[in-house]
Every structure is written in C-alpha cells, then in structure tokens.
C-alpha cells in the first residue's frame, strides 16, 4: 500500500487543501489573493457612456506564455468591447488594457484549426484597419454569439 513517508505527504496535502478552503471563506482571503498578485477586487471598472450597458462579461487572457499570462475582465457592451488588467502587482510592466468600438469589427471567429496546436482556441476579432486581436476567453462560443448579435443590432 503506502509507506510511512507517502502517508505523511498525503495527510499534509489534505490538511493544506482543507486550510485553504476554510481560509477562502474568510474576509481576509481577498487580501491574500491580492497580495499574491491575483485579481484586485477593488480595481475600478471603466466608465460607461450614458446610453451604454453591459451585454457580456467574462475573464480572459490577453497575453499567454509558457509560465502564465496576463489577463483580466473582458466586457462587451452595446457599443464597444473593453478589456483591462486588474491584477494587483504588474510592476515593472504597465497594465494591459484597450477597447474597440463594435463598428470597427469586421468579423468574429475562433481562428484557424492550426491555432489549436499553437496556444488553443481563442476569440479572434478582425478590424477594419486589417489588424486582428486574439483573446483566450473562458466562454468562447457565448462571446462569439454575443458580439455577432450586437454587431447586427448596431448595423440595423
């Protein structure tokens, strides 16, 4: 079965998991996550225009690498797409953020099948300027449907 050393490791891992799950229920958990470089719950949201409202909201990665990435909220409103990095510590780098008007977007899709091998499926936005922007969104199909529907309502 298991040796004495393996039992110590198993009991230690279970103890750590139980302690972390108990700690995550306390109010101090958000401070711990923020201290470790996670999302900052107090980071201010971007200002909305008078006639603007949120249609879809999700978390996304904007830049992805072998050892993690840079991400944050991905917001689709009835007029534009907004993304910004809300991590507590980004020093020495600047926070990553941007926005597009829905009228600037020509097409929305998942990209090529070859992209599945090199980084996974992602949300591709192709712009009128000829440029493209990719996001690794959690709810990919729902994001594509929402953006396409909002573009159609804006064009009509």
N, C-alpha and C positions, 0 to 999 in steps of 0.2 A: 504494500500500500504506500503510504507516505512516510518518509523518515522524519526524525525529530526536527531537523532544520527546515524541511519543507512545511511542516505544521506551523512552525513559528512564522514563516513568511505568509502563509495563508491567513492565520489569525491576525497578523499585523495589517495585511491588506484589507481585510474585512473591517477591522477597527478603524482604519483611516477612512474607508468609504462611509461608515456609519457616522463618524465625527463630522465629515464634510457635509453629509446630508442634513445633520442636525444644525450645523453652522449656517447652512444655506437658508434655513427658516428664520434666522435672526435678522434684526435690522442692520447689524454690522456687516453682513455678507456683501452688500453693495459697496461698502468702503474697501473690503478686502479685494474684491474683483477690480475695482478702480485702481487700487494700489499696485496690483499685479499687471496693470496695463490693459485691462479689459475695457468694455464699453462704459462710458461715463453716463449714468442715468440723468444727471443734471445738465448735460450739454444742451445748449439752446437749439431749438428747432428753427429752420429757416422761416422767414416771414412770408406769409401768403398775401396775394393781392386781394382786393375787395371781393371779386367775383370768383375766386379760386377755392376749390375744395379738394380734399384727398380722395382719390379713387382706389388706389392700391398702395400698400406699404409692405415692405419686406426687408430683410437684411441681405446684403450682397458683398462679394469680394470684388474690388476694383483692380487690384494687382495681386497676382498669385505667383508664388515661388515654391521651391522645394521645401523650405522650412517655415511655411506660413504665408500670410498675405496681409493686405491692407484692405479693410472693409468698413462697412457701416450701414446706416439706413439708406434704402433705395425707395424713393417716393414718386408715385405717378399721380399728378393732379389732372384736372380737366384742361389745363393749359400748358404744362411743362413736365419734364422729368428732372428730379433733383436727387443728387447723391452727395453725401458728405461723410467724412471720417469722424467718429465720435469717441475714439479711444482716448484714454486719459493721458498717456505719455506717447508722444510722437517725436520727441527730441532726438536727434538733430534735424529731423525732416519736418517739412511743413505739412499741415493737414491736407488731405486729398479731398477735393470737392469740385462740383461743377453742376451744370444744368443745361438742358436743351429745351427749346420750345417744341411742342408737338408738330408745329407746321414745318420745322426743319427736317423732320424724319421722313425718309423715303420708304424704307422697308424695315421690318422687324422679323427676325427669324432665329433659328438655333445654329446657324452656320453650317460648315461642311461636316460630313461624316468623319473625315480625316482629323478634324479638331477633337473628336472623341478620344483619339490616341494621344494627342498632344495637349493635355490640360483639361479635358472633359467638355461636356456640352455647356454652352453659355448663351446668354442673350446677346444677340448682335443687333445694334442699331446702325443703320446706314443713313448718312446725312446727305442733304442736297449739295454740300460742298465736295462730296466724293469721299469723305473720310468715314471711318467706321469706329464704333466704340463697343467693347465687349464687357459684359458683367457676368459673374457667376452668381446667379440668383437662386435662392432656395426653391421657390415656387415658380419654376421656369415656364411651364405651359400656361399657368394662370396670368403671369406677367405679359406674355405674348398676346394672349386673348384680350386682356385689358387695354394694352397700348393700341392694338389694332382697332378695337371698338372706339376708343377715344379719338383716334385719328379720323375715323369715318364720321363721327359726330361733329368734329371740328370742320371737316371739309364740306358737310351738308349745310 
